[in-house]
């Protein structure tokens, strides 16, 4: 039953990995930008802007991939639960009425 969603789950894993890597890289590039600004009069603004652009790109990629992962995971979860409910309903419908009368439902 889960094989139907295998490609979606693999895509979720790949996007989660990309999201994690970009989130980890962001502080590194922020540190690089700070290192360029150390000292009075030693600020190299084009390099700082370059590093901050990389940081903004990393955060953007992280945001977009996290959003896509949550959409895909929600899609898989909702459809998987729907299939499970349908299978359970079909199973209960096949049970004899005497079985349902003698076995109480535990919630």
LOKE-805372 format. One line per field, with one value per residue: residue number from 1; residue in three letters; x, y, z of N, C-alpha, C in turn. Coordinates in steps of 0.2 Angstrom, whole numbers. Layout:
BEGIN
num [NUM	...]
residu [Ala	...]
nc1 [X	...]
nc2 [Y	...]
nc3 [Z	...]
cac1 [X	...]
cac2 [Y	...]
cac3 [Z	...]
cc1 [X	...]
cc2 [Y	...]
cc3 [Z	...]
//
This chain:
BEGIN
num [1	2	3	4	5	6	7	8	9	10	11	12	13	14	15	16	17	18	19	20	21	22	23	24	25	26	27	28	29	30	31	32	33	34	35	36	37	38	39	40	41	42	43	44	45	46	47	48	49	50	51	52	53	54	55	56	57	58	59	60	61	62	63	64	65	66	67	68	69	70	71	72	73	74	75	76	77	78	79	80	81	82	83	84	85	86	87	88	89	90	91	92	93	94	95	96	97	98	99	100	101	102	103	104	105	106	107]
residu [Unk	Unk	Unk	Unk	Unk	Unk	Unk	Unk	Unk	Unk	Unk	Unk	Unk	Unk	Unk	Unk	Unk	Unk	Unk	Unk	Unk	Unk	Unk	Unk	Unk	Unk	Unk	Unk	Unk	Unk	Unk	Unk	Unk	Unk	Unk	Unk	Unk	Unk	Unk	Unk	Unk	Unk	Unk	Unk	Unk	Unk	Unk	Unk	Unk	Unk	Unk	Unk	Unk	Unk	Unk	Unk	Unk	Unk	Unk	Unk	Unk	Unk	Unk	Unk	Unk	Unk	Unk	Unk	Unk	Unk	Unk	Unk	Unk	Unk	Unk	Unk	Unk	Unk	Unk	Unk	Unk	Unk	Unk	Unk	Unk	Unk	Unk	Unk	Unk	Unk	Unk	Unk	Unk	Unk	Unk	Unk	Unk	Unk	Unk	Unk	Unk	Unk	Unk	Unk	Unk	Unk	Unk]
nc1 [4	10	19	13	15	29	38	34	37	51	55	51	61	73	71	70	83	90	84	89	103	104	100	110	121	118	122	136	139	135	144	156	153	153	167	173	170	177	187	191	187	189	179	173	162	155	159	153	139	138	140	129	119	120	116	103	98	100	91	79	78	78	65	56	58	55	42	36	39	31	18	18	20	9	-1	2	0	-14	-20	-16	-22	-35	-35	-33	-44	-54	-51	-53	-66	-72	-68	-75	-88	-88	-89	-98	-115	-117	-105	-101	-111	-107	-94	-88	-85	-69	-63]
nc2 [-6	6	8	15	28	30	37	50	50	48	60	69	66	69	83	87	85	94	106	105	106	119	126	124	129	143	150	149	157	169	171	172	184	193	191	198	211	214	225	243	253	243	237	228	231	226	212	209	211	201	189	190	190	176	171	175	168	155	154	157	145	136	139	137	124	117	121	114	101	99	101	89	79	80	77	64	58	61	54	41	38	38	27	17	19	15	2	-4	-1	-9	-22	-23	-23	-35	-44	-55	-51	-56	-57	-44	-41	-48	-43	-30	-13	-5	10]
nc3 [0	4	-7	-17	-14	-14	-22	-19	-5	-6	-13	-3	7	0	-2	11	15	7	13	26	24	18	29	38	32	31	44	43	31	36	46	38	32	43	47	36	40	51	60	60	46	38	31	18	7	-5	-4	8	5	-5	2	11	1	-2	10	11	0	4	15	8	0	10	16	5	2	14	15	3	7	18	12	3	13	20	10	7	20	22	11	14	26	22	14	23	31	22	20	33	34	24	29	41	37	31	42	51	58	71	76	78	88	99	102	110	106	108	114]
cac1 [0	14	22	10	18	36	41	33	41	58	55	51	67	78	70	72	90	92	82	94	109	104	99	116	126	117	126	143	140	134	151	160	151	156	174	175	169	181	192	189	189	191	173	173	154	153	159	147	133	138	138	122	114	120	112	96	96	99	85	74	78	75	58	52	58	51	34	34	39	25	13	19	19	1	-4	3	-4	-21	-22	-14	-27	-41	-35	-34	-51	-58	-50	-56	-74	-73	-67	-80	-94	-88	-90	-105	-118	-116	-98	-102	-115	-104	-88	-89	-80	-65	-61]
cac2 [0	12	9	20	35	29	43	56	50	49	67	73	65	73	90	88	85	101	111	105	108	126	129	124	134	150	153	149	163	175	172	175	191	196	191	203	217	215	231	250	255	237	234	227	230	221	205	208	210	195	184	191	187	169	169	176	162	149	155	156	138	132	140	134	116	115	121	109	95	99	99	82	74	80	73	56	56	61	49	34	37	37	20	13	19	11	-5	-5	-1	-15	-27	-23	-24	-42	-47	-57	-47	-60	-56	-37	-41	-51	-40	-23	-8	-2	16]
cac3 [0	4	-13	-21	-12	-13	-25	-15	1	-8	-14	3	10	-3	-1	18	16	5	17	31	22	17	35	41	28	33	49	40	27	40	49	33	31	49	46	31	43	57	60	58	40	34	28	10	6	-10	-2	13	1	-9	7	13	-4	-2	16	9	-5	8	19	4	-2	16	17	0	2	20	13	-1	11	22	8	1	18	22	5	9	26	21	7	17	31	18	11	29	33	17	21	39	33	20	34	46	33	29	48	53	63	77	79	81	94	105	104	111	103	114	111]
cc1 [4	18	19	13	25	40	40	37	49	59	55	58	73	77	71	79	93	90	87	100	109	103	106	121	125	121	134	144	139	141	156	159	154	163	176	174	173	187	189	191	190	185	173	165	152	154	154	141	132	137	131	117	114	116	105	94	95	93	79	73	75	68	54	52	55	44	32	34	33	19	13	17	12	-3	-4	-1	-11	-24	-21	-20	-33	-41	-36	-41	-56	-57	-53	-63	-76	-72	-73	-87	-94	-89	-97	-108	-117	-110	-98	-106	-111	-97	-89	-83	-76	-62	-55]
cc2 [6	13	14	27	35	35	49	56	51	57	71	72	69	81	92	89	92	106	111	108	116	130	129	128	141	153	154	155	169	176	174	182	195	197	197	210	219	221	237	251	249	233	234	226	226	214	204	207	203	189	184	189	179	167	170	170	156	149	154	149	134	133	137	126	114	115	116	102	94	98	92	77	74	77	66	54	56	55	42	33	35	30	16	13	15	4	-8	-6	-8	-22	-28	-25	-32	-47	-49	-52	-50	-58	-49	-36	-43	-48	-33	-19	-5	5	19]
cc3 [0	-3	-18	-20	-11	-16	-22	-9	-1	-9	-8	7	7	-2	6	19	13	9	23	30	21	24	39	38	30	38	47	36	31	44	44	32	37	49	41	34	49	56	57	51	35	31	20	9	1	-8	4	10	-3	-4	10	8	-4	4	14	4	-1	12	14	1	4	17	12	0	8	18	8	3	15	18	5	7	20	16	6	15	25	17	10	22	28	16	17	31	29	18	27	38	29	25	38	43	31	36	49	58	70	80	82	87	100	106	104	108	109	110	115]
//
